[in-house]
């Protein structure tokens, strides 16, 4: 079985770490505290220069829910065009209606703008009211994969739903489990779900390197980075799966 691992990069240093560790795809994001938002144009361009593996920036103009205004939609369209100009392989999107259904019209329009880049539908899917119908709707938009934790906080909790979605998809679209995936559970998720692509942040917190620290600020400044040893461990775990 040929497995793929996608890893999030929240900064430019992580991109090189992810590629060197053997991962197959990078999801490029800003603002980890908000679950990931659209990275800057400079970040995207430098990531493309630095890495040769697949690069998929997330197109999410803000944190919070996935019900967007027309102004936000215009921002998303512009960001996708910039990703195409930068030479990205794809983008990651997700838009919902107020009733918890997929915003098929506007998602389809984003997929059309992104072409020939690939498009992943992100974990907005985990907020849908009817996952069976939502899966069919995402397929209709032209997305190539869905990132999901099975409508639960972590993929290990939603494994049964992920397995059902994979069966329903019947290879019409890739179902990629994500959230809480690490080297100690990725093999068991292969068995439990039948998935062949996986998504992980593999994140660690790195203390700041400033020698001078203002004691009156009463703060600890950390950055988020990709953990090379954890990515390698996940890749090795996948290699050992039947």
C-alpha positions in Angstrom: 0.0 0.0 0.0 1.3 3.5 -0.9 0.6 5.9 2.0 1.0 9.7 2.0 1.7 12.0 5.0 0.7 15.7 4.9 2.2 18.0 7.6 1.4 21.5 8.5 4.0 24.2 8.3 3.3 27.4 10.4 6.7 29.0 9.6 9.3 28.9 6.8 11.8 26.9 8.9 9.3 24.1 9.2 9.0 23.7 5.5 12.6 22.4 5.1 12.2 20.1 8.1 9.0 18.6 6.8 10.5 17.9 3.3 13.8 16.5 4.8 11.8 14.2 7.1 10.2 12.4 4.2 6.6 13.8 4.2 4.8 14.1 0.9 2.8 17.3 1.2 2.9 20.6 3.2 -0.3 22.4 4.3 0.9 26.0 4.7 -0.8 27.9 7.4 -0.6 31.0 9.6 -2.0 31.5 13.1 -2.0 28.1 14.8 -4.0 29.5 17.7 -7.0 30.0 15.4 -6.6 26.6 13.7 -4.8 28.0 10.7 -5.5 31.0 8.4 -4.2 32.1 5.0 -0.4 32.6 5.0 1.1 35.8 3.7 2.2 36.1 0.1 5.8 36.3 1.2 5.5 33.1 3.2 4.0 31.3 0.3 6.6 32.5 -2.2 9.5 31.6 0.1 8.0 28.2 0.9 7.7 27.4 -2.8 11.3 28.4 -3.4 12.5 26.3 -0.4 10.5 23.1 -1.1 9.9 20.8 -4.0 7.2 18.6 -2.4 3.5 19.4 -2.8 2.5 22.7 -1.3 -1.1 23.5 -0.4 -1.7 26.8 1.4 -4.9 27.1 3.4 -7.4 29.7 2.1 -9.1 30.8 5.2 -9.4 34.6 5.7 -10.1 34.4 9.5 -10.6 32.1 12.4 -14.0 31.2 13.8 -16.7 29.6 11.7 -16.9 28.8 8.0 -19.8 31.1 7.1 -18.3 33.8 5.0 -19.4 37.2 3.7 -19.1 38.2 0.1 -16.1 40.5 1.0 -14.3 37.5 2.6 -15.2 35.4 -0.5 -13.5 38.0 -2.7 -10.4 37.8 -0.5 -10.4 34.0 -0.9 -10.6 34.3 -4.7 -7.7 36.7 -4.8 -5.6 34.5 -2.5 -6.1 31.5 -4.7 -5.0 33.4 -7.8 -1.8 34.4 -5.9 -1.2 30.8 -4.9 -1.4 29.8 -8.6 1.0 32.5 -9.6 3.4 31.4 -6.9 3.5 27.9 -8.3 1.6 26.0 -5.6 0.3 22.5 -6.2 -3.0 23.2 -4.6 -5.1 25.0 -2.0 -7.2 24.1 1.0 -10.7 25.5 1.3 -14.0 25.0 3.1 -17.2 27.0 3.1 -20.5 26.2 4.8 -24.1 27.5 4.8 -25.7 28.7 8.1 -27.7 25.4 8.3 -24.6 23.3 8.3 -24.6 22.2 4.7 -21.8 22.7 2.2 -21.7 26.0 0.3 -21.5 24.1 -2.9 -21.9 27.1 -5.2 -19.1 29.2 -3.9 -16.8 26.2 -3.2 -17.3 25.1 -6.8 -16.3 28.6 -7.9 -13.1 28.5 -5.9 -12.2 25.1 -7.3 -12.7 26.5 -10.8 -10.5 29.5 -10.0 -7.8 27.1 -8.6 -7.6 24.9 -11.6 -5.3 23.2 -12.6 -4.2 23.2 -8.9 -5.7 20.5 -6.7 -8.1 21.4 -3.9 -8.6 19.9 -0.4 -11.8 20.6 1.5 -10.6 21.1 5.1 -12.1 20.4 8.5 -15.1 22.7 8.0 -16.4 19.2 7.0 -16.4 18.3 10.7 -19.1 21.0 11.3 -21.6 19.7 8.8 -25.1 18.7 9.8 -25.3 15.6 7.5 -22.0 14.1 6.6 -23.5 11.6 4.1 -25.0 14.4 2.1 -22.0 16.7 2.7 -19.7 14.1 1.2 -21.7 14.0 -2.0 -21.8 17.8 -2.1 -18.0 18.1 -1.7 -17.5 15.6 -4.5 -19.8 17.7 -6.8 -17.6 20.8 -6.1 -14.6 19.1 -7.7 -12.4 18.9 -4.6 -9.9 16.0 -4.7 -9.9 15.2 -1.0 -11.5 15.9 2.4 -9.6 16.5 5.6 -11.7 15.2 8.5 -11.5 13.9 12.0 -14.8 12.0 11.6 -16.9 14.9 13.1 -15.1 14.4 16.4 -12.3 16.5 18.0 -9.7 13.9 17.1 -9.4 11.3 14.3 -9.0 8.5 16.8 -12.4 9.3 18.2 -14.0 9.6 14.8 -12.4 6.5 13.2 -15.7 4.7 12.7 -17.2 7.7 10.8 -14.0 8.0 8.8 -14.3 4.4 7.7 -17.9 4.9 6.7 -17.0 8.0 4.7 -14.2 6.1 2.9 -16.7 3.4 2.0 -19.2 5.9 0.8 -16.6 7.8 -1.3 -15.7 4.5 -3.1 -12.5 6.1 -4.4 -14.4 9.1 -5.9 -12.6 11.4 -3.5 -9.8 10.9 -1.0 -10.7 10.9 2.7 -7.7 12.1 4.7 -7.9 11.7 8.5 -6.4 14.5 10.6 -6.3 15.9 14.1 -4.4 14.3 16.9 -2.5 12.0 14.5 1.0 11.0 15.8 3.4 8.1 15.4 1.8 6.2 18.3 -1.6 6.0 16.7 -1.2 6.3 12.9 -0.8 2.6 12.3 -3.9 1.8 14.3 -5.8 4.4 12.3 -4.7 2.7 9.0 -6.3 -0.5 10.4 -9.4 1.2 11.8 -10.2 3.4 8.8 -8.6 2.0 5.6 -7.2 5.5 4.9 -4.1 5.9 2.7 -3.4 9.6 3.3 -2.9 11.2 6.7 -2.6 14.8 8.0 -0.6 15.9 11.1 0.7 19.1 12.7 3.6 17.2 14.3 4.1 20.4 16.2 6.4 21.3 19.0 6.9 24.6 20.9 10.2 26.3 20.5 11.3 28.9 23.1 12.4 32.3 21.8 16.1 32.9 21.3 16.2 36.5 22.5 19.0 37.0 25.1 17.3 40.2 26.4 13.8 39.7 28.0 11.8 42.5 29.5 10.9 41.1 33.0 8.0 43.5 33.3 6.1 41.9 30.4 5.7 38.7 32.4 5.5 36.4 29.3 7.0 33.4 27.7 7.4 33.7 24.0 7.3 30.5 22.0 7.0 29.6 18.3 5.4 26.5 16.7 7.7 24.3 14.7 7.5 20.9 13.0 9.0 18.0 14.9 11.4 16.2 12.6 11.7 13.1 14.8 8.0 12.8 15.0 7.5 13.1 11.3 10.2 10.5 10.6 8.5 8.2 13.1 5.1 8.5 11.4 6.7 7.8 8.0 8.4 4.7 9.4 5.1 3.6 11.0 3.3 3.9 7.6 6.1 2.0 5.9 5.6 -0.9 8.3 1.8 -1.0 7.6 0.6 -3.9 5.4 
